[in-house]
Amino acid sequence: ETSAKDNNPLLDVGPSIRFDRIDATHVEPAISTLIARAQGNIDAIGAVRETTYENTFGALDHASTELEIAYGLVSHLEGVTENPVLREAYNAVQPEISRFFSSIALNAALYGALRTFAKTPAAAKLNPTRTRFVEKTLDDFRRHGAELNEADKARLRAVEIELAEVTNRFSQNVGDGTDA
C-alpha cells in the first residue's frame, strides 16, 4: 500500500529534494493539502487558552513551513523550466496561496493569542532574541492589517490577491519576453 507521501513528493520534502519526481499534477493537490495543514496550525494557535511562547510565537514560526518549502520548490521550477503544464498548475494555486498568506495577519483569534502572550510576565522575561521576534511579529501583524475593521480587512485581502496575480503575470511576461 502506498501513501500520499509516496505519490506526491511535495507532501514530504526532506533534506534531499527529488526534483525529478515533481510533476505538475502534484502541485494543486499538495498545495491544497499543505494549506489545510497550515490553516489547522494557525487555528490551533488562535484557540490556545493558556498562552506560552512555544504555543503562540514559536508555533507560528513553524505553522506554514511545509507549505513554504513546497510552494518555493514549485515557484522555482516554474521559473526555471519552460513547462506550460507546470505554469498552468502554478497559476491555478497562486490565488489560494495569496489568500492563505494574506489571511494570517488578519486572523483575529491568532492576533489575539499573540497579543495575550505578549502582555504576560513570561513574555517580559524572554531572552533578547525572542523579545525582538515578539515585537517584530506584532509590528508586522499591525502593518498587515490586523487592527483593521472587517470591511477594510476584506478589501485588503482582495487587493493583496490581485497584486500577487498581477506580479506573477508580470514576472511570467518578462520571462516569456526574454525567451522570445
C-alpha positions in Angstrom: 0.0 0.0 0.0 1.4 3.4 -0.9 0.7 6.6 0.9 0.0 10.1 -0.4 3.6 11.0 0.5 4.9 8.2 -1.8 2.8 9.5 -4.6 3.3 13.2 -4.1 6.9 14.3 -3.4 5.7 17.9 -2.5 4.0 16.4 0.6 7.2 15.1 2.0 10.1 17.4 1.2 13.1 16.5 3.3 16.7 17.4 3.1 17.1 15.5 -0.2 14.8 17.1 -2.7 13.8 14.8 -5.6 13.2 17.3 -8.3 12.9 14.5 -10.9 9.8 13.2 -9.2 8.0 16.5 -9.0 5.3 16.8 -11.7 2.7 19.4 -12.5 -0.1 17.0 -11.4 1.4 17.1 -7.8 1.0 20.9 -7.4 -2.7 21.5 -6.8 -3.3 18.5 -4.5 -0.1 19.2 -2.5 -0.7 22.9 -2.1 -4.3 22.4 -1.1 -3.3 19.7 1.5 -0.5 21.9 2.9 -2.7 25.0 3.1 -5.2 23.0 5.1 -2.5 21.7 7.4 -1.1 25.2 7.8 -4.5 26.7 8.4 -5.1 24.0 11.1 -1.8 25.0 12.8 -2.9 28.7 12.7 -6.4 27.9 14.0 -4.8 25.9 16.9 -2.7 28.9 17.9 -5.8 31.1 17.9 -7.6 28.6 20.1 -5.0 28.5 22.8 -6.4 29.3 26.3 -3.1 29.5 28.3 -0.5 31.1 26.1 3.2 30.4 26.2 5.9 31.4 23.8 6.0 27.9 22.4 2.3 27.6 21.7 2.0 31.1 20.2 5.0 32.7 18.6 7.0 29.5 18.5 4.2 27.6 16.9 3.5 30.5 14.4 7.1 30.4 13.3 6.6 26.8 12.1 2.9 26.8 11.2 3.4 27.0 7.5 6.9 25.7 7.0 5.9 22.7 4.9 3.8 24.9 2.6 6.5 27.5 2.2 9.0 24.8 1.2 6.7 23.1 -1.2 5.5 26.3 -2.8 9.1 27.6 -3.0 10.0 24.5 -5.0 7.1 24.8 -7.3 7.8 28.5 -7.8 11.4 27.8 -8.5 10.6 25.0 -11.0 8.0 27.2 -12.7 10.6 30.0 -13.0 13.4 27.9 -14.5 11.5 25.5 -16.8 9.6 26.1 -19.9 6.8 23.8 -19.0 3.4 25.2 -19.8 1.6 22.5 -17.8 3.6 23.4 -14.7 2.9 27.1 -15.3 -0.8 26.3 -15.5 -0.7 24.4 -12.2 1.4 27.1 -10.6 -1.1 29.8 -11.8 -4.0 27.8 -10.5 -2.7 27.7 -6.9 -1.4 31.3 -6.9 -4.8 32.8 -5.7 -5.2 30.2 -3.0 -1.6 30.8 -1.8 -2.1 34.6 -1.8 -5.4 34.2 0.1 -3.8 32.0 2.7 -0.8 34.1 3.4 -2.7 37.4 3.4 -5.2 35.9 5.9 -2.6 35.2 8.6 -2.2 38.7 9.8 -5.9 39.3 9.5 -6.8 36.4 11.7 -8.4 38.0 14.8 -8.1 34.9 17.0 -4.4 34.4 16.1 -3.6 38.0 16.7 -5.5 37.9 20.0 -3.5 34.9 21.2 -0.2 36.6 20.2 -1.2 39.8 22.0 -2.3 37.9 25.1 1.0 36.2 25.4 2.9 39.4 24.7 1.3 41.0 27.8 2.3 38.2 30.2 5.1 38.2 32.8 6.6 35.3 30.9 6.9 37.5 27.8 8.7 40.2 29.8 11.3 37.6 30.8 12.2 36.3 27.3 15.7 36.5 26.0 16.5 39.4 23.7 16.2 37.4 20.5 12.7 36.1 21.4 11.7 39.6 22.7 12.7 41.0 19.3 10.8 38.3 17.5 7.6 39.0 19.5 7.9 42.8 18.9 8.6 42.4 15.2 5.8 39.9 14.7 3.3 42.1 16.4 4.5 45.1 14.3 4.2 43.0 11.1 0.7 42.0 12.0 -0.3 45.6 12.6 1.3 46.8 9.4 -0.5 44.0 7.5 -3.9 45.0 8.7 -4.6 43.0 12.0 -6.3 46.0 13.6 -8.5 47.0 10.6 -12.3 46.6 10.8 -13.8 43.6 8.9 -14.8 45.6 5.8 -11.2 47.0 5.4 -9.7 43.5 6.0 -11.9 42.2 3.2 -10.7 45.0 0.9 -7.1 44.4 1.9 -7.4 40.6 1.1 -8.8 41.4 -2.3 -6.0 43.9 -3.1 -3.3 41.5 -1.9 -4.6 38.7 -4.1 -4.9 40.9 -7.1 -1.4 42.3 -6.5 0.0 38.7 -6.3 -1.7 37.8 -9.6 -0.5 40.9 -11.4 3.0 40.5 -10.1 3.1 36.8 -11.1 1.7 37.7 -14.6 4.4 40.4 -15.0 7.1 38.1 -14.0 6.0 35.4 -16.4 5.7 38.0 -19.2 9.2 39.2 -18.6 10.4 35.6 -18.7 8.5 34.9 -21.9 9.9 38.2 -23.4 13.4 37.2 -22.6 12.9 33.7 -24.1 11.5 35.2 -27.3 
